[in-house]
Structure formats: C-alpha cells, structure tokens
Amino acid sequence: MSTTTPAADTGGTTKPEVPRFLRVGVYQGGVTTCPRDNLEVMRAVVARAGVLSLDLVIFSELFLCGYGVKERLREFAEVQTGPSSKIVSEMAQEHNVAIAYGYSEKTEYDGRLFNSVIFIDKEGNQVANYRKTHLYGKYEKQHFSPGNILSPVFEFQGWKIAFLICYDIEFPELVRVLCMRGANLLITPSANNNPLINMTILPARAYENHTFICYCNRVGVERCPANNPPPPSTSTSTPTATAATPATQQPPEMLEFKFCGLSGILAPDGTELVRASESSNELIVTELHQNKSDYIRARNENPYLADRKPEFYRDLLKKTL
C-alpha cells in the first residue's frame, strides 16, 4: 500500500523533480595489449559495480586495446557498433550499470581511426559516442584522425553529461562551451603522465565551470618496440662467420609510456570527492549530489558563466594572434 502524501495544490503547476544523486565508479587500472583480456577485466569491474549498486562505471582512454600498441591500434579498432560494444551492452544489462569506456574506433566508410569514448546505458543502449578532438603529441597524430564535432550533451538519470578525452580537458575553452550547453558532469577517460593536470588543472576546471568531473586515468607502464620489427628473412644461405648470432643481437629499443594514476572525481566547488593512488589498480566510488549547499554557494558567490563578457573574447576565434 502506498504511503505517499498527496501533493499540495500548486495552482495547476508541477514542481520540477529534483535530480537524484548518482553513484559513480572510476576504474583506474593497467591495460593489456589483448582486447579479450581487457574485456574480462571490465567484466569483473562491472560485476563489482553492480554489487555496489553503482549507476555508472567509467574506464580509461583506449581501455579496450591499450595506448602504446602503435600499428595494432588499427588491428584492434572496431566500428561503434562492433562486437566489443555488444559484449559491453550485455554486461550493462546483466548488472544494471551504465558503462563508459575508451576504444580505437574505425569508420565503416573510409577506415579512418579515432580515439573514442562511448556511453552505454543500463539497458544496453548506446547513448553517445565522442571522438577526441585535441590529439596529443606526435604519437596520437600519427595514428588517429582528430574528431571534428564536440561531444553531445546527453541526459542520464536527470544529469546532463558530456565527454572529454585526456588532453581535451587542458583546453579551458572546450570545457566552457560544454558547460554553457548545459553539461553538469564531464566524463574524461585519460592516459596521462603529468600529475600537474590531475592535481591542479582538474580542480580549476571544475570550479570555474561549476561542474562535476570524473577523470579516469591509466596507471603503470606500457611498453612496445620503438620501431616495427624487420620482416623475417627468406634467405636460405648459410650465415657467414661475421653475422650476428641470436646471443649477440641487441634487444629491440622499447617505447615506454608511463601513466601517473591519480584518477579523481571533482565537485563543482573544486573540491576532491575521491582520489586514486599513483600506482594501484583500484575502483574509486562516490555519490554525486547536484544541489548540495556548498555547490550552490560556490555558483552564487562566483557566477562565472553569467558574468562572462564575450565581446572581449573575440580573439579566441583566431587560429593565431
């Protein structure tokens, strides 16, 4: 039997429903160079998220394939509706948890690669997909095409969510635009090696835009050969006495990517709700509440979005000054 008290007469108007809190988890972990293994790691984390009654769990940049796999980024790439997304959709449905994760995306029509993130809701539906617009350094620019569209701002359980990927969040203009479009939660998968970003830039972005940020970074070290291995020899001649033998050959030079961990969830007043370590695989969890008094006070005391003076910012539209 319902014990709900009838609502008072409001003259025919209905008060807007106060958005519920959101239970969020961020998984900071090392990633293998085998997508199948990474999916199994995801399966275990999502199952844990279900036990904890989380609404959403977030995984890092290029979680499915690994970051430093170079040419294998193409081998491991999938279209947005590829087989891995179907497996993840089944996980989401089974455990009643929404999932956001990074992957190497290829297009069906021209085969270009993108550094992408996708959001799958609790029913297993693909809600949003975003391609990283600000590629970092020579490595990413060599292997990926930049996205040419900003993240959509999409709704999930009364929240308005948008994506950024790693280097994207280091551009204040990009964060500001998404928040002006209504985003109050920024999901940011990352593969970052600079703790300054985690500890200084993220709180500033959260505070100056009065938004929540879920920043999911990698941890540990990923290694791959710096150069592609030479093709196997097809010669049938006997090696000469001066030829190098396996015992005297130098090991291949390795390309090493170090990630600083320190994943975190930031509040609209710039405070740190939860922070992961610099070195451990871990699932950090917290509840997000939109209307907490501290956040309302921060917005009222420093209404950055309302106090902007766009007429002074026209030079930001120029490629160079």
Residue pairs with C-beta under 8 A, 6 or more apart in sequence:
17 158
18 291
19 157
19 158
19 159
19 290
19 291
20 157
20 158
21 287
21 288
21 289
21 290
22 55
22 56
22 157
22 159
22 185
22 287
22 288
23 52
23 53
23 54
23 55
23 56
23 285
23 286
23 287
23 288
24 54
24 55
24 56
24 57
24 58
24 214
24 265
24 285
24 286
24 287
24 288
25 45
25 49
25 52
25 54
25 56
25 57
25 58
25 283
25 284
25 285
26 57
26 58
26 214
26 215
26 216
26 263
26 264
26 265
26 274
26 276
26 283
26 284
26 285
27 42
27 45
27 57
27 58
27 59
27 60
27 216
27 282
27 283
28 60
28 216
28 217
28 218
28 219
28 261
28 263
28 276
28 280
28 281
28 282
28 283
28 284
29 41
29 45
29 59
29 60
29 218
29 219
29 281
29 282
30 218
30 219
30 220
30 222
30 281
31 38
31 41
31 60
31 62
31 63
31 65
31 66
31 67
31 218
31 222
32 38
32 41
32 66
33 65
33 66
33 69
33 72
33 222
33 224
35 64
35 65
35 76
35 84
38 63
38 64
38 65
38 66
39 64
39 84
39 87
39 88
42 59
42 63
42 88
42 91
42 99
42 101
43 91
45 57
45 59
45 283
46 57
46 91
46 92
46 95
46 97
46 99
47 91
47 95
48 283
49 57
49 95
49 97
49 283
50 94
50 95
50 96
50 97
52 285
54 97
54 285
55 97
55 98
55 122
55 157
56 97
56 98
56 99
56 100
56 156
57 97
57 98
57 99
57 100
57 283
58 99
58 100
58 101
58 187
58 189
58 214
58 216
59 99
59 100
59 101
59 102
59 189
59 216
60 101
60 102
60 189
60 190
60 191
60 216
60 217
60 218
61 67
61 102
61 115
61 117
61 165
61 166
61 189
61 190
61 191
61 216
61 218
62 73
62 102
62 103
62 104
62 115
62 191
63 101
63 102
63 103
63 189
64 76
64 78
64 84
64 101
64 102
64 103
64 104
65 72
65 73
65 76
65 77
65 103
65 104
66 76
66 222
67 191
67 218
67 222
67 257
67 259
68 222
68 223
68 224
68 255
68 256
68 257
69 76
69 224
70 143
70 224
70 228
70 255
71 143
71 228
73 104
73 113
73 143
73 144
74 104
74 106
74 113
74 143
76 104
77 103
77 104
77 105
77 106
77 113
78 84
78 85
78 103
78 104
78 105
78 106
79 105
79 106
79 107
79 108
80 105
80 116
80 118
80 126
80 129
81 126
84 103
85 118
85 120
85 126
88 99
88 101
88 120
89 120
89 124
89 125
89 126
90 124
91 97
91 99
92 98
92 99
92 120
92 121
92 122
92 123
92 124
93 122
93 123
93 124
96 122
97 122
98 119
98 120
98 121
98 122
98 156
99 119
99 120
100 117
100 118
100 119
100 120
100 163
100 187
100 189
101 117
101 118
101 189
102 115
102 116
102 117
102 165
102 189
103 116
103 117
103 118
104 113
104 114
104 115
104 116
105 113
105 114
105 115
105 116
105 129
105 131
106 112
106 113
106 114
107 114
112 145
113 143
113 144
113 145
114 131
114 132
114 144
114 145
114 147
115 131
115 132
115 135
115 140
115 144
115 165
116 129
116 130
116 131
116 132
116 147
116 165
117 129
117 130
117 132
117 163
117 165
117 187
117 189
118 126
118 128
118 129
118 130
119 126
119 127
119 128
119 129
119 154
119 156
119 161
119 163
119 187
120 126
120 127
121 127
121 156
127 154
127 156
128 151
128 152
128 154
128 161
128 163
130 147
130 151
130 152
130 163
130 165
131 145
131 146
131 147
131 148
131 149
132 140
132 144
132 146
132 147
132 165
132 166
132 167
132 168
133 146
133 147
133 148
133 149
133 150
133 168
133 174
134 146
134 167
134 168
134 170
134 171
134 174
135 141
135 144
135 146
135 167
136 166
136 167
150 162
150 174
150 177
150 178
151 162
151 163
151 164
151 178
152 162
153 160
153 161
153 162
153 178
153 181
153 182
153 183
154 160
154 161
154 162
155 161
158 290
159 184
159 185
159 288
159 290
160 182
160 183
160 184
160 185
161 183
161 184
161 185
161 186
161 187
162 178
162 181
162 183
162 185
162 186
162 187
163 186
163 187
163 188
164 174
164 175
164 178
164 186
164 187
164 188
165 188
165 189
165 190
166 188
166 189
166 190
166 191
166 192
168 174
168 188
169 175
169 186
169 188
169 190
169 197
169 201
169 202
169 205
169 213
169 215
170 197
170 201
172 205
172 208
173 316
175 186
175 205
175 209
175 211
176 208
176 209
176 305
178 186
179 186
179 209
179 210
179 211
179 305
180 305
183 211
184 210
184 211
184 212
184 268
184 290
185 211
185 212
185 213
185 214
185 288
186 205
186 211
186 212
186 213
186 214
187 214
187 216
188 213
188 214
188 215
188 216
189 216
190 215
190 216
190 217
190 218
190 263
191 217
191 218
191 257
191 259
192 198
192 217
192 218
192 259
192 260
193 257
193 258
193 259
193 260
194 260
195 260
195 262
195 278
198 215
198 217
198 260
198 262
198 263
198 264
199 262
202 213
202 215
202 264
202 266
203 266
203 270
203 271
203 272
204 270
205 211
205 213
205 266
206 212
206 213
206 266
206 267
206 268
206 269
206 270
207 268
207 269
207 270
207 298
207 302
208 304
209 268
209 304
209 305
210 268
210 269
210 295
210 298
210 299
210 304
210 305
211 268
212 265
212 266
212 267
212 268
212 288
213 264
213 265
213 266
214 265
215 263
215 264
215 265
215 266
216 263
217 259
217 260
217 261
217 262
217 263
217 276
218 259
218 261
219 259
219 260
219 261
219 263
219 276
219 277
219 278
219 279
219 280
219 281
220 258
220 259
220 261
220 279
220 281
221 256
221 257
221 258
221 259
222 256
222 257
222 259
223 254
223 255
223 256
223 257
224 254
224 255
225 252
225 253
225 254
225 255
226 252
226 253
226 254
226 255
227 252
227 253
229 252
239 245
260 278
261 276
261 277
261 278
261 279
261 280
262 275
262 276
262 277
262 278
263 275
263 276
263 284
264 272
264 273
264 274
264 275
264 276
264 284
265 272
265 273
265 274
265 275
265 284
265 286
265 288
266 272
266 273
267 273
267 288
267 292
267 294
267 295
268 295
268 298
268 299
269 294
269 295
269 297
269 298
270 298
271 294
273 286
273 288
274 284
274 285
274 286
275 284
276 282
276 284
289 295
315 321
